């Protein structure tokens, strides 16, 4: 079984820093084991993108930050 915590908020224009995302993932890994955590969003972007709430470029930047944070924490957890 895997845990997919929502480490980025899909309803704000605030782009989370990759280190914050890495810290969030590390916290979950400490609880359920590093092999059981997969980074995810707190909800889908499709509800908001294109409706003037979340710009498409912001959505891609948030996803990029999530990838970077996951890579950082992967290096930390797996050496």
Buried (B, 14 or more C-beta within 10 A) or exposed (E): EEBEBEBBBBEEEEBBEBEEBBBBBBEBBEEEEBEEBEBBBEEEBEEBBEEEEBEEEBBEBBBEBBEBBBBBBBEBBEE
